[in-house]
Amino acid sequence: MKKISLLIAAWIFAAPAWTATPEDLDQLLTKIEQDISEMRLSTPANNNALDKIESFREAAPFDFRVVPLAYQWGEAYVGLARQALAKGKYEQAQEYLDKVWPVAALTPGLEDAQRAIDEARAAGSAPVAAVEEEAVSRAELERQRKLAEAAAREKERLKVEAEKQKQAEAARRAEEARKAAAEKALREQQERERRAALAAAKKQEAASQKSPVDIDDIALDILEPAAPAKPAPVVRVQKPAPVVKPKREVAATPLAKTTQLWAGAREESAPIARYDVPAPALSSKDRGIADQMGDICQKMVDEDASVVIHTDSKSDYRWLAVRLTLCGRRIDRGYRLRHSHEPLAAGETPNVTLHPPRTSSLVEEVSG
């Protein structure tokens, strides 16, 4: 009895000896049914139902579709045992049942057939083997049933756990894809802004080389294109008669006048702060130059300061004015930079000084 119990428990919890696909298992079940119908129960060798049942149990210990076929296989042997018993072949009948006990002890009719053989052998004074070691008690059968139920529950638990892990992995991948898409969109937006700022700066620099521009408005024109001017009303006047004017000196052109005004324009107020310009960043036109000059951007916005840029060349001055304008606009989109240029004094390095706010252009102050 103990030997049979160990065999059944080992079948329930044994690890698969080979890996079989669902298709392989389905084909194996079909072959088992065919062997049973053709009474290839345990012979011939390597081509019988018993070998295939054991192979199925080794490959899929928690797949209980083979259990009904095992009982059919046992019932076939019980039928052979009854036929042998009817002919008085007690030993042959017992051999048939001995094949069934370790494989399918719960086969319907097995216990009744065993009892009939035992009674027939006892009535005929034939030697009777001790049945106590081979018969499975009801308590043992109940224990085996509980083991099978526990195995089924464990299989279901593992299935649920695997499904949870699958869902968690899918959620994790979806979150990673969402973050990647958001980061990509942010990078594309930053690149568009960078290109727009660069194009505006180049456009403004080209325009400043063609005609005089109010230096205080250069950054504002870069970021906020001026509204189109309204067309002047058409006034029809009678053409006056030509008048011969006396010759005199030609007055200075507007460009010459503006240049002269700027030559005399100076910021006279005392600086409230001074910032050195990193020479390597200026020479390489590093767009992050404002971030290398401490809190200059925040200070400009907080003080609404008028900025004086001290550089050797006008091109360096114009480029740095654009960078400071963009830096201030990142803090306050309505910020308007007032700035002017002064050449470097002998021995000085490029720097930027902040002065109290003013409400008019330096050119207006000089001309006034």
C-alpha positions in Angstrom: 0.0 0.0 0.0 2.8 2.4 0.8 4.6 1.6 -2.4 1.4 2.4 -4.4 1.0 5.7 -2.6 4.5 6.8 -3.2 4.1 6.0 -6.9 0.9 8.1 -7.2 2.4 11.0 -5.3 5.5 10.9 -7.4 3.4 11.0 -10.6 1.5 14.1 -9.3 4.6 16.2 -8.4 7.2 14.8 -10.8 9.0 17.3 -13.0 8.6 16.8 -16.8 11.3 14.7 -18.3 10.9 16.3 -21.7 9.3 19.4 -23.0 6.2 18.9 -25.1 4.2 21.4 -27.0 0.4 21.5 -26.7 0.1 19.9 -30.1 2.4 17.1 -29.0 0.2 16.4 -25.9 -3.0 16.4 -28.0 -1.5 13.9 -30.4 -0.4 11.7 -27.5 -3.9 11.6 -26.1 -5.2 10.5 -29.4 -2.7 7.7 -29.6 -3.6 6.5 -26.1 -7.3 6.3 -27.0 -6.3 4.3 -30.2 -4.1 1.9 -28.2 -6.9 1.2 -25.7 -9.5 0.6 -28.4 -7.1 -1.9 -30.0 -6.2 -3.5 -26.7 -2.5 -2.5 -26.8 -2.6 -2.0 -23.1 1.0 -2.7 -22.0 2.3 -4.6 -25.0 4.0 -4.6 -27.5 7.0 -2.8 -26.0 7.3 0.9 -26.9 4.0 0.9 -28.6 1.3 0.5 -26.0 -1.1 2.7 -24.0 0.7 2.3 -20.7 4.0 3.7 -22.1 2.2 6.7 -23.6 0.2 7.4 -20.4 3.5 7.5 -18.4 5.1 9.7 -21.1 2.2 12.1 -20.9 2.4 12.3 -17.1 6.1 13.0 -17.2 5.7 15.8 -19.8 2.6 17.4 -18.2 2.2 16.4 -14.6 -0.5 19.0 -14.0 -2.5 18.2 -17.1 -5.3 15.9 -15.9 -6.8 15.2 -19.3 -5.0 11.8 -19.2 -6.8 10.7 -16.0 -10.0 9.5 -17.7 -7.9 7.6 -20.3 -6.0 6.0 -17.4 -9.3 4.8 -16.0 -10.4 3.4 -19.4 -7.1 1.6 -19.6 -7.7 0.2 -16.1 -11.3 -0.9 -16.9 -10.0 -2.8 -19.9 -7.7 -4.8 -17.6 -10.5 -5.3 -15.1 -12.6 -6.8 -17.9 -9.7 -9.2 -18.8 -9.4 -10.1 -15.2 -13.1 -11.0 -15.0 -12.8 -13.1 -18.1 -9.8 -15.0 -16.6 -11.6 -15.4 -13.3 -14.6 -16.9 -15.1 -12.3 -19.5 -16.6 -10.8 -20.3 -13.2 -7.4 -18.7 -14.1 -6.9 -16.9 -10.7 -3.2 -16.1 -11.2 -3.7 -14.6 -14.6 -6.7 -12.6 -13.3 -4.5 -11.3 -10.4 -1.7 -10.4 -12.8 -4.1 -8.2 -14.8 -5.2 -6.4 -11.6 -1.7 -6.0 -10.4 -1.0 -3.9 -13.5 -3.9 -1.6 -12.6 -3.3 -0.9 -8.9 -0.1 1.2 -9.2 -1.3 3.1 -12.3 -5.1 3.8 -11.7 -6.1 2.7 -8.3 -9.5 4.5 -8.5 -10.6 2.5 -11.6 -14.3 1.7 -11.3 -14.9 -2.0 -10.5 -11.2 -2.6 -9.5 -12.0 -3.3 -5.9 -15.0 -5.5 -6.7 -12.9 -7.5 -9.1 -10.1 -7.9 -6.5 -12.7 -9.0 -3.9 -14.1 -11.6 -6.3 -10.7 -13.0 -7.0 -9.8 -13.2 -3.3 -13.1 -14.9 -2.5 -12.7 -17.4 -5.4 -9.2 -18.2 -4.4 -10.2 -18.6 -0.7 -13.1 -20.9 -1.6 -10.9 -23.0 -3.8 -8.2 -23.3 -1.1 -5.8 -21.7 -3.6 -2.9 -19.8 -2.1 -4.0 -16.2 -1.6 -1.4 -13.4 -1.6 -1.6 -10.9 1.2 -3.9 -8.2 -0.1 -3.4 -5.8 2.8 -0.1 -4.5 1.3 -1.6 -4.0 -2.2 -5.1 -2.7 -1.5 -5.6 1.0 -1.2 -7.7 1.9 1.8 -10.4 4.5 1.6 -8.4 6.9 3.7 -5.4 6.6 1.4 -7.6 7.1 -1.6 -9.1 10.2 0.0 -5.5 11.5 0.7 -4.6 11.0 -2.9 -7.7 12.8 -4.1 -6.7 15.8 -1.9 -3.2 15.7 -3.2 -4.6 15.9 -6.8 -6.9 18.8 -5.8 -3.9 20.7 -4.2 -1.9 20.2 -7.4 -4.8 21.6 -9.4 -5.1 24.6 -7.1 -1.3 25.2 -7.3 -1.5 25.1 -11.1 -4.3 27.6 -11.2 -2.4 29.9 -8.8 0.7 29.8 -11.0 -1.4 30.6 -14.0 -3.0 33.7 -12.3 0.5 34.9 -11.1 1.9 34.5 -14.6 -1.0 36.6 -16.0 -0.4 39.3 -13.4 3.3 39.5 -14.3 2.4 39.7 -18.0 0.0 42.6 -17.4 2.5 44.4 -15.2 5.2 44.0 -17.9 2.8 45.3 -20.5 2.0 48.3 -18.3 5.7 49.0 -17.8 6.4 48.9 -21.5 3.5 51.2 -22.2 4.8 53.8 -19.6 8.3 53.6 -21.1 6.9 54.2 -24.6 4.8 57.2 -23.3 7.9 58.8 -21.6 10.0 58.3 -24.7 7.3 60.0 -26.9 7.1 62.9 -24.5 10.9 63.3 -24.4 11.0 63.2 -28.2 8.3 65.8 -28.5 10.1 68.1 -26.0 13.4 67.8 -27.9 11.7 68.6 -31.2 10.1 71.7 -29.7 13.4 72.9 -28.2 15.1 72.4 -31.6 12.4 74.3 -33.4 12.7 77.2 -30.9 16.5 77.1 -31.2 16.3 77.3 -35.0 13.7 80.1 -34.9 15.9 82.2 -32.6 19.0 81.6 -34.7 17.2 82.6 -37.9 15.8 85.7 -36.2 19.3 86.7 -35.0 20.8 86.3 -38.4 18.0 88.3 -40.0 18.4 91.1 -37.5 22.2 91.2 -37.9 21.8 91.4 -41.6 19.2 94.2 -41.3 21.4 96.2 -38.8 24.2 96.3 -41.4 22.0 97.8 -44.0 20.3 100.7 -42.1 20.5 102.4 -38.8 18.3 100.9 -36.1 17.3 102.1 -32.7 19.7 100.0 -30.6 17.2 99.9 -27.7 14.6 98.1 -29.9 16.9 95.5 -31.6 16.0 92.5 -29.4 12.3 93.4 -29.4 12.3 93.4 -33.2 13.9 90.0 -33.3 11.3 88.3 -31.1 8.2 90.4 -32.0 8.0 91.4 -35.7 6.6 94.8 -36.1 3.0 95.2 -37.4 2.8 96.2 -41.0 2.6 100.0 -41.4 -0.6 101.4 -42.7 -0.4 102.8 -46.2 -0.2 106.6 -46.3 -3.2 108.3 -47.7 -2.9 109.4 -51.3 -3.1 113.2 -51.5 -3.3 114.8 -54.9 -1.7 118.2 -55.1 -1.1 120.5 -57.9 2.5 120.4 -59.1 4.1 123.7 -58.3 6.1 125.6 -60.8 9.8 124.9 -60.7 11.7 127.3 -58.6 15.4 127.9 -59.2 17.1 127.7 -55.8 20.5 129.2 -55.1 23.3 126.7 -54.7 24.2 125.8 -51.1 26.0 123.0 -49.2 24.2 119.6 -49.1 22.8 118.9 -45.6 23.9 115.9 -43.7 22.1 112.6 -44.5 19.9 110.9 -41.9 22.4 108.1 -41.6 25.2 110.6 -40.9 23.1 112.4 -38.4 22.2 109.2 -36.5 25.8 108.1 -36.5 26.9 111.5 -35.1 24.2 111.2 -32.4 25.4 107.8 -31.4 28.9 108.9 -31.3 28.0 111.3 -28.5 25.5 109.0 -26.7 26.8 107.9 -23.3 25.2 106.3 -20.3 26.0 108.8 -17.5 24.3 107.0 -14.6 26.4 105.0 -12.1 26.3 101.2 -12.7 24.3 99.2 -10.2 26.1 95.9 -11.1 28.9 94.8 -13.3 29.4 91.3 -15.0 32.5 90.1 -16.8 31.9 88.4 -20.2 33.6 85.0 -20.6 36.1 85.6 -23.4 36.1 82.0 -24.8 32.3 81.9 -24.9 32.2 85.3 -26.7 34.8 84.3 -29.3 33.1 81.0 -30.0 29.6 82.5 -29.9 28.4 80.1 -27.3 24.7 80.4 -27.0 24.8 79.5 -23.3 27.0 82.6 -22.5 24.3 84.3 -20.4 24.1 81.2 -18.1 27.9 81.6 -17.5 27.5 85.2 -16.3 25.9 84.5 -12.9 22.5 86.1 -12.1 22.7 88.8 -14.8 19.4 87.8 -16.5 17.4 87.8 -13.2 19.1 91.0 -12.2 18.2 92.7 -15.5 14.5 91.7 -15.1 14.3 92.5 -11.4 15.8 96.0 -11.8 14.4 96.7 -15.2 18.0 97.8 -15.9 19.4 99.7 -18.8 22.4 97.6 -20.1 25.7 98.9 -21.4 27.8 96.3 -23.3 31.5 96.9 -23.4 33.1 95.0 -26.3 35.8 95.6 -28.9 33.6 95.1 -31.9 30.0 96.1 -32.8 29.3 92.5 -34.1 30.2 91.1 -30.6 28.0 93.7 -29.0 25.0 92.9 -31.3 25.3 89.2 -30.8 25.6 89.5 -27.0 22.6 91.9 -26.9 20.5 89.2 -28.6 21.6 86.5 -26.1 20.8 88.8 -23.1 17.4 89.6 -24.6 16.5 86.0 -25.1 17.7 85.2 -21.6 15.5 88.0 -20.1 12.5 86.8 -22.1 12.8 83.3 -20.7 12.2 84.9 -17.2 9.6 87.5 -18.3 8.1 87.3 -21.8 7.1 91.0 -21.6 10.6 92.1 -20.7 12.0 94.9 -23.0 15.8 95.3 -23.0 17.3 98.8 -23.1 20.9 98.5 -24.2 23.8 100.5 -25.7 27.4 99.9 -26.6 30.6 101.4 -25.4 34.1 100.4 -26.8 36.5 98.8 -24.4 39.0 101.1 -22.6 42.6 100.2 -22.8 43.4 97.1 -20.7 39.8 96.2 -20.1 38.1 92.9 -20.8 34.6 92.6 -22.2 31.9 93.3 -19.6 28.3 94.3 -19.1 27.2 97.0 -16.6 23.6 97.4 -15.4 22.2 101.0 -14.8 19.0 102.3 -13.4 16.0 102.1 -15.8 15.4 104.8 -18.4 12.3 105.6 -20.4 13.9 107.0 -23.6 16.7 106.2 -26.0 20.1 107.6 -25.4 20.0 109.1 -28.9 16.9 111.1 -27.9 18.7 112.3 -24.7 21.7 113.4 -26.7 19.7 115.2 -29.4 17.4 116.8 -26.9 
